[in-house]
Amino acid sequence: MPLTARALLLDMDGTLVNSDAVVERYWRIWATEQGLDPADVLQVVHGRQAHATMAALLPDRPTERNLADNRWMLERETTDLDGVVPITGAPAFMAALAGVPHALVTSADDGLARARMGAAGLPLPTVLVTAERVGASKPDPEGFLKGAAELGFAPRDCVVFEDSEVGIAAGRAAGMRVVGVGPRAAAHAPDAHVRDLAQLRVEALPGDEGLRLHLADVADIAD
């Protein structure tokens, strides 16, 4: 059954943009410097602001050091765009959203979001909820709730697109339905799942009825 919504809230990394190559480069450096196994660290870095991940990995580490390392990582990731490409189907998906209420809700800051969306050749939504605009990182629902409010819709009328465990948890906590994108999402029981964005079609409904999402691989989901 197709999924209907009034607005879409879109994560960026892993959902619209494949930035894994860059993310892994700098987290491997950071993990090695901290004496941590990079492979273990890479299992938990996706979806959260970097300083929040650092605090989870090293709970006794001073917040100031995490924030300083967060700045270091953002500076490098914003200028290193080697390997940043759109998720399969993302260009057509974003083109189909022209005129449809949607927002970007990402743990990246504004500069990084603009750099990566630009590198992937994807248009920026009018509404951007980036790291600077929230007090708490995913899995806190603040970002998604703020995005819905700015678009003018209730949480129940929104559908979230996410790839990470913490992002899916944030969408659920916001009271929204979640479409998981990619292999990471499949392990965390989103309401529906697609391999990539080529597996769905967006149909704008007449008047103010919203939109219908036709998904090629749909799990049980309440419309």
N, C-alpha and C positions, 0 to 999 in steps of 0.2 A: 504493500500500500504506500502511495506517495506520502511524504511528510509536508505538512503545511506550516507556515510561519508568517509573521508580520515583519520580522527583521532578523538579520544574521550577525553574529559576533564572531570574528575570525582571529584566531591565533596566527602568528607569522611563522616562526621557525619550525620546520617540520610539517607545517600545515599548508602554507602558501609557498614558502621558500625552503629549499634544501641548503642549509648552511652547516651541515654536519662536519664537513672537512675543516672549516675554520674553527668551529667550536672545539673539535677534538684536538686540534693543534695546540691551542692555548691552555686547555684544561690538562693536557698531558704534561705540559711544562710546569703548570702550577702544582699538580699532584706530585710530580717528582721532587720539586723543591720542598714539599711538605713531608716527604717520606711516605707517601701513600701510593697504593697500587693504582696506576692510571686506569686500568681496566675496570676496577671497582668504582672509581670516581665517575667514569663515563656512564655508568648505569643510572646515576641519580642527578645528573646536571641539567637535564632537559626540562624546560618549562618555567623554572624559577629564576629570579634575579640571582646573579652570581654570589652576592654577599650572603643571601639566605642559604644557598647551597653550602657555602663555606662554613657558616654557623652550624648547619646540620652535621657536617662531616667532622668538624673540630669544635665541639660545644664550649670548650674552655678557652678558646682563642679570643683575644680582645676584639671587640666590635670595630675599633678603629683600624686594626690591621685588615679585617675583612673588607671594610669600605675602601681602604687604600688599594687592596688587590682588585677589588671590583672596578675601580677607576682605571687601573693598569690594563685590565682585560678589555674594558670597553674601548679604550684608546686604540688598542691593537686590532680588535675585531672590526672597528668602524673603518679602518684604513686597509685592512687585509680582506679583500673580497674575492680572492682566488678560490674558485670552486663553488661560489655562491650561484645557484641556478634555481629556476622555478620548479616547484613540484609538478610532475606530469599532470597536465590538464588545467593548471592554474591560470595561464593567460586567457583561455576561453571562459573559464569560470568567472574571473573578475570582469571580463567584458560583458558577461551575461548579467552582472549585478548593476550595471549602469542604470540609474533611476530607481534601484531597489534599496531600501534602508539597510545599511550595513556599516559596521565599524571594525577597526583593527584594535584588538586588545592583546598587548604583548608585554612580556617582561623585559624587552629591550628598551633602551632609552630612545628619545626622539631621533637623535643623530644616527644611531645604529639602525633603527627601523627604516629611516629614509634611505640610508646607504644600501641596505640589503634589498629593499623593495626596488630601488633603482637598478641595482646590479642584476636583479632577476627580470627587469623589464615589466614590472607590475605597477598598475596605478595605485596611488594611495587613496584610501577612503577619506571622505571629508572629516569623519570623526576618528580621532586617534587617541587611544588610552594607552599611554606608555608608562615606563617605570617612574618617571618624575611625578606622574599624576595620581599615584596611589600611595597609601601609607603602609600597605601590606602586600607582599608578593603572593602569587598563586602558591598553594591551594586556597588562599583566602579569596572569597568571591567578589571583593571590592571592585576589581577592574571590570568584570562582566556586568555588575550592577550599575556601575557608572556609565558604561557604554550603552546599556539599555535605556537608562534615564535620559542620556543626551539625545538618543534617537527618538525618545518620546513613547516608548513601549514598555508594557509590563513584562517582568521576567518570563511569565508563562507563554508570552507571544514570541519569544526569541529562541533561536537555535544556535548553539555554539559549535564551532568547528575547532577541533583540538587533536594534538598528536601525543601528548605526554600524560603521565599519570597524574601529576599535580594539576595540570590544566583541566583534565576531565573531572577531577575532584572539585575544582573551583566552579566549573559550570554547573555541576550537580548542586553544590552548596548555594548557588545563586537561584536555584529553582528552575533551571532551564534544561531543555533536552540537549543532548550532546551527540554530534556525529564525529566519530573517531576517524582520523585520516592516517593511513600508513601502518607499518608493522608494530610500532611501539604502542599505538592506541589499542590494537586488537587484544592485548593482554589485560586491559583494564576495564572491560565490560562497558563500553559506551552504549548509548541507546541504539545506535546504528553504526555501521563501520563500512568504509570504502578503502580499497587498496590505494587509490590516489584520486585526484579530482576529475580525472577523465571518466570515472565511474558514476558521475551524477550529471543530471540536467536540471537547469533552473527554468521554471515556467512562471512568468509574471501573470498574476490573476487580474481580472478586470476591476476597475475602480479602486477601492481601498481594501480589497480582499486579501492583499498580501501576495505570497508566492507559494509555489509548490515545488518541492524537491523530489525528483525521480532518481532513486538510488538503485544501482545495479546489484548491490549486495546488502540487503537490509535484515538486521536482527529484529527481534521483537521490540516494538516501539509504540508508545501511546501517541496518537495524533492530537 
